Amino acid sequence: MTQPVIIAMVEDDEGHAHLIEKNLRRAGVDNKIVPLKDGASAITFLFGSDGSGRVNKGRTLLVLLDLNLPDMSGIDILKRIKENEHLRVSPVVVLTTTDDKSEIQRCYDLGCNVYITKPVDYEKFANAIQQLGLFVYVMQVPEAI
C-alpha cells in the first residue's frame, strides 16, 4: 500500500506559508504539510540527524522549496536533495519570487521538477497555489529509496 505524500514546505515568510497551505487545502489537498521556516530545519527534516536522508526511506515526499531563505540558499538544498541516494526521487517544486532566467535554468539543471514564480498580487498568488494544488492532488510520487 502506498503511503500518502508528505509535503515538506520550505518557506520562511509566514504569510506566504499560510497562503500556500490555505490554497492547497482549497484545492482538495489534505496531505500532511510540514512547515519548515529555514534551511537548517529543512536539512534536519529531510536528511535526519546523521545527514544521510535514510530517515525518509520509504516515505513519499513532495518538497515545496523557496529559494530565498534567511540562512542558506534553496539552490543548495535542491542540490543536496537531488544528489542524495534516498531523496533524489522526491519531486521538488521551486516556489519563489525569483524570476531570473539563469536561476530558473540552474534549478532545472539541478533536477527541480517544477519552477513557479510567486506572483506579487495576492489573488494571482492564491490562484497559482490552487492550480498547484490540483496538480499535487493528481500526481504520483515514488517512495524514497
C-alpha positions as a Markdown table, in Angstrom:
| # | Residue | x | y | z |
|---|---|---|---|---|
| 1 | Met | 0.0 | 0.0 | 0.0 |
| 2 | Thr | 1.3 | 3.4 | -1.0 |
| 3 | Gln | 1.7 | 5.9 | 1.8 |
| 4 | Pro | 0.1 | 9.4 | 1.5 |
| 5 | Val | 2.5 | 12.0 | 0.2 |
| 6 | Ile | 4.0 | 14.3 | 2.9 |
| 7 | Ile | 4.5 | 17.8 | 1.7 |
| 8 | Ala | 7.7 | 19.5 | 3.1 |
| 9 | Met | 7.0 | 23.2 | 2.7 |
| 10 | Val | 10.3 | 25.2 | 3.0 |
| 11 | Glu | 9.1 | 28.8 | 3.3 |
| 12 | Asp | 10.5 | 31.5 | 5.6 |
| 13 | Asp | 7.7 | 34.0 | 5.0 |
| 14 | Glu | 4.8 | 33.1 | 7.4 |
| 15 | Gly | 2.3 | 35.0 | 5.3 |
| 16 | His | 3.3 | 33.0 | 2.2 |
| 17 | Ala | 3.3 | 29.7 | 4.1 |
| 18 | His | -0.2 | 30.4 | 5.4 |
| 19 | Leu | -1.4 | 31.3 | 1.9 |
| 20 | Ile | 0.2 | 28.2 | 0.3 |
| 21 | Glu | -1.4 | 25.9 | 2.9 |
| 22 | Lys | -4.8 | 27.5 | 2.7 |
| 23 | Asn | -5.0 | 27.4 | -1.1 |
| 24 | Leu | -3.7 | 23.8 | -1.3 |
| 25 | Arg | -6.5 | 22.9 | 1.1 |
| 26 | Arg | -9.0 | 24.8 | -1.0 |
| 27 | Ala | -7.8 | 22.7 | -4.0 |
| 28 | Gly | -8.7 | 19.5 | -2.1 |
| 29 | Val | -5.2 | 18.6 | -0.9 |
| 30 | Asp | -5.5 | 17.1 | 2.6 |
| 31 | Asn | -2.0 | 15.7 | 2.8 |
| 32 | Lys | 0.2 | 16.3 | 5.8 |
| 33 | Ile | 2.1 | 19.6 | 5.3 |
| 34 | Val | 5.3 | 20.0 | 7.3 |
| 35 | Pro | 6.2 | 23.7 | 7.6 |
| 36 | Leu | 9.9 | 24.4 | 7.6 |
| 37 | Lys | 10.9 | 28.0 | 8.2 |
| 38 | Asp | 14.5 | 28.0 | 7.2 |
| 39 | Gly | 17.2 | 25.9 | 5.6 |
| 40 | Ala | 18.5 | 24.4 | 8.8 |
| 41 | Ser | 15.1 | 22.9 | 9.7 |
| 42 | Ala | 14.7 | 21.7 | 6.2 |
| 43 | Ile | 18.0 | 20.0 | 6.2 |
| 44 | Thr | 17.3 | 18.3 | 9.6 |
| 45 | Phe | 13.8 | 17.1 | 8.4 |
| 46 | Leu | 15.0 | 15.9 | 5.0 |
| 47 | Phe | 18.3 | 14.4 | 5.9 |
| 48 | Gly | 17.9 | 13.5 | 9.6 |
| 49 | Ser | 20.4 | 13.9 | 12.4 |
| 50 | Asp | 23.0 | 11.7 | 10.6 |
| 51 | Gly | 22.7 | 13.7 | 7.4 |
| 52 | Ser | 22.2 | 10.6 | 5.3 |
| 53 | Gly | 18.5 | 11.0 | 4.3 |
| 54 | Arg | 17.7 | 7.5 | 5.5 |
| 55 | Val | 15.2 | 9.0 | 7.9 |
| 56 | Asn | 12.8 | 9.4 | 5.0 |
| 57 | Lys | 13.4 | 5.9 | 3.5 |
| 58 | Gly | 10.0 | 4.5 | 2.4 |
| 59 | Arg | 8.2 | 7.9 | 2.7 |
| 60 | Thr | 6.7 | 9.6 | -0.2 |
| 61 | Leu | 7.8 | 13.3 | -0.1 |
| 62 | Leu | 7.0 | 16.3 | -2.1 |
| 63 | Val | 9.2 | 19.4 | -1.4 |
| 64 | Leu | 7.9 | 22.9 | -1.9 |
| 65 | Leu | 11.1 | 25.0 | -1.8 |
| 66 | Asp | 11.6 | 28.7 | -1.6 |
| 67 | Leu | 15.0 | 29.8 | -2.9 |
| 68 | Asn | 15.4 | 32.9 | -0.7 |
| 69 | Leu | 15.9 | 31.6 | 2.8 |
| 70 | Pro | 17.5 | 33.5 | 5.7 |
| 71 | Asp | 20.2 | 31.0 | 6.5 |
| 72 | Met | 21.1 | 29.3 | 3.2 |
| 73 | Ser | 20.2 | 29.2 | -0.5 |
| 74 | Gly | 17.3 | 27.0 | -1.6 |
| 75 | Ile | 19.5 | 26.0 | -4.5 |
| 76 | Asp | 21.9 | 24.4 | -2.1 |
| 77 | Ile | 19.0 | 22.4 | -0.6 |
| 78 | Leu | 17.8 | 21.4 | -4.1 |
| 79 | Lys | 21.3 | 20.2 | -5.0 |
| 80 | Arg | 21.6 | 18.1 | -1.8 |
| 81 | Ile | 18.2 | 16.5 | -2.4 |
| 82 | Lys | 19.0 | 15.6 | -6.0 |
| 83 | Glu | 22.4 | 14.2 | -5.1 |
| 84 | Asn | 21.1 | 12.1 | -2.2 |
| 85 | Glu | 20.6 | 8.4 | -2.9 |
| 86 | His | 17.4 | 8.3 | -0.7 |
| 87 | Leu | 15.8 | 11.6 | -1.7 |
| 88 | Arg | 16.6 | 12.2 | -5.3 |
| 89 | Val | 13.3 | 10.6 | -6.5 |
| 90 | Ser | 11.3 | 13.1 | -4.4 |
| 91 | Pro | 9.8 | 15.8 | -6.6 |
| 92 | Val | 10.9 | 19.3 | -5.8 |
| 93 | Val | 8.6 | 22.3 | -6.7 |
| 94 | Val | 10.5 | 25.6 | -6.5 |
| 95 | Leu | 8.1 | 28.2 | -5.4 |
| 96 | Thr | 9.9 | 31.6 | -5.2 |
| 97 | Thr | 9.8 | 35.3 | -6.1 |
| 98 | Thr | 12.9 | 34.9 | -8.3 |
| 99 | Asp | 12.1 | 35.1 | -12.0 |
| 100 | Asp | 15.7 | 35.4 | -13.3 |
| 101 | Lys | 16.0 | 33.1 | -16.4 |
| 102 | Ser | 19.5 | 31.9 | -15.4 |
| 103 | Glu | 18.3 | 30.9 | -11.9 |
| 104 | Ile | 15.3 | 29.1 | -13.4 |
| 105 | Gln | 17.6 | 27.2 | -15.8 |
| 106 | Arg | 20.0 | 26.4 | -12.9 |
| 107 | Cys | 17.2 | 24.9 | -10.9 |
| 108 | Tyr | 16.0 | 22.7 | -13.7 |
| 109 | Asp | 19.7 | 21.7 | -14.4 |
| 110 | Leu | 19.9 | 20.6 | -10.8 |
| 111 | Gly | 16.8 | 18.5 | -11.0 |
| 112 | Cys | 13.8 | 20.6 | -9.9 |
| 113 | Asn | 10.6 | 19.2 | -11.3 |
| 114 | Val | 8.5 | 22.4 | -11.4 |
| 115 | Tyr | 9.5 | 26.1 | -11.1 |
| 116 | Ile | 6.8 | 28.5 | -10.1 |
| 117 | Thr | 7.4 | 32.3 | -9.7 |
| 118 | Lys | 5.2 | 33.6 | -6.9 |
| 119 | Pro | 3.0 | 36.4 | -8.2 |
| 120 | Val | 3.2 | 39.7 | -6.2 |
| 121 | Asp | -0.6 | 40.2 | -6.5 |
| 122 | Tyr | -2.4 | 38.3 | -3.7 |
| 123 | Glu | -5.3 | 37.0 | -5.9 |
| 124 | Lys | -2.9 | 35.8 | -8.6 |
| 125 | Phe | -0.7 | 34.1 | -5.9 |
| 126 | Ala | -3.7 | 32.4 | -4.4 |
| 127 | Asn | -4.9 | 31.2 | -7.8 |
| 128 | Ala | -1.4 | 29.9 | -8.7 |
| 129 | Ile | -1.3 | 27.9 | -5.5 |
| 130 | Gln | -4.8 | 26.5 | -6.1 |
| 131 | Gln | -3.7 | 25.4 | -9.6 |
| 132 | Leu | -0.6 | 23.8 | -8.0 |
| 133 | Gly | -2.9 | 22.0 | -5.5 |
| 134 | Leu | -4.9 | 20.5 | -8.4 |
| 135 | Phe | -1.6 | 19.2 | -9.8 |
| 136 | Val | -0.5 | 17.9 | -6.4 |
| 137 | Tyr | -3.8 | 16.2 | -6.0 |
| 138 | Val | -3.4 | 14.0 | -9.1 |
| 139 | Met | 0.4 | 13.5 | -9.2 |
| 140 | Gln | 2.1 | 10.2 | -8.4 |
| 141 | Val | 5.2 | 10.3 | -6.2 |
| 142 | Pro | 7.6 | 7.4 | -5.7 |
| 143 | Glu | 8.8 | 6.4 | -2.2 |
| 144 | Ala | 12.2 | 7.5 | -1.1 |
| 145 | Ile | 14.7 | 4.6 | -1.6 |
